Amino acid sequence: MLDATDLTKSYPSASGPVPVLAGVSMRLSRGETVALTGESGSGKSTLLHLLAALDTPDSGSILLDGEEITGLGDRARARLRRDRFGIVFQALNLVPSLTVAQNIAFQSRLADRYEPDLCDTLTRRLGLSNLAHRLPEDLSGGQQQRVAIGRALAARPSVLFADEPTGNLDEDTADQVIDLMLDLAADTGTACLMVTHSPRLAARLGRQVHLSKGLLS
Ligand SMILES: Nc1ncnc2c1ncn2[C@@H]1O[C@H](COP(=O)(O)OP(=O)(O)OP(=O)(O)O)[C@@H](O)[C@H]1O
């Protein structure tokens, strides 16, 4: 479904371009779950940003269902993210003026795919039913993380991209949130690519890939 080949990416610096990705290829099949690991600064977030169409590679190809997405302009990439991708990053970007229930419905409404029953189910399974009318500022970090996961999955994305989604949670809560995320992703047929520093969390996913020296193994 998502098929990336020979991706390269450098960032400019005072002493010239600094290469981060040196020819990364990876494939993500429908419903597959993959953990992306690697040392700090190895380029995990950079790769996730390219695959999620938040940034463009210097060279290489990314096919989504056979269609090249690297050449798309900003608007087309924004549409693609809205319609096909769920994104759960450390900066959760919940809409501060919307309640939990409204945040969960938010992307699915934008994508014109709002399903009240699915939103209710996600809210309940994420343990947010009694918080549905609260604003994000009145939630704990873990509760906000669950809202972000619900919002991403309510739009039935093809791929869920998660960058350290439980980075600031204790181990037990992180395990619960990841298990729930994987469970819900499986129910909605969503593939999942998750960046994590934790080998323990990585082991819970179907496959692990490791980024080192600009290459995946
Ligand atoms: N916008 C940018 N401009 C310049 N350099 C950048 C930019 N974004 C990332 N980098 C550099 O690219 C390298 C890879 O960064 P990236 O955030 O992808 O790594 P990471 O593996 O996700 O790290 P971490 O695990 O610490 O989050 C780092 O050396 C970083 O300093």
The ligand as an ORCA input file, in Angstrom:
! r2SCAN-3c Opt
* xyz 0 1
  N      14.400     21.116     10.236
  C      15.660     20.701     10.453
  N      16.703     21.476     10.094
  C      17.969     21.069     10.304
  N      18.299     19.868     10.842
  C      17.301     19.073     11.222
  C      15.921     19.431     11.049
  N      15.144     18.408     11.510
  C      15.997     17.474     11.943
  N      17.271     17.846     11.778
  C      18.485     17.060     12.107
  O      18.364     15.807     11.440
  C      18.792     14.740     12.262
  C      17.675     13.732     12.422
  O      16.617     14.304     13.190
  P      15.283     13.503     13.546
  O      14.456     14.401     14.379
  O      14.704     12.961     12.298
  O      15.892     12.300     14.410
  P      15.151     11.283     15.387
  O      15.764      9.944     15.123
  O      13.689     11.398     15.231
  O      15.621     11.830     16.791
  P      14.928     11.706     18.257
  O      14.855     10.237     18.553
  O      15.899     12.429     19.139
  O      13.586     12.366     18.179
  C      19.254     15.362     13.570
  O      20.655     15.502     13.519
  C      18.560     16.715     13.581
  O      19.342     17.647     14.276
*
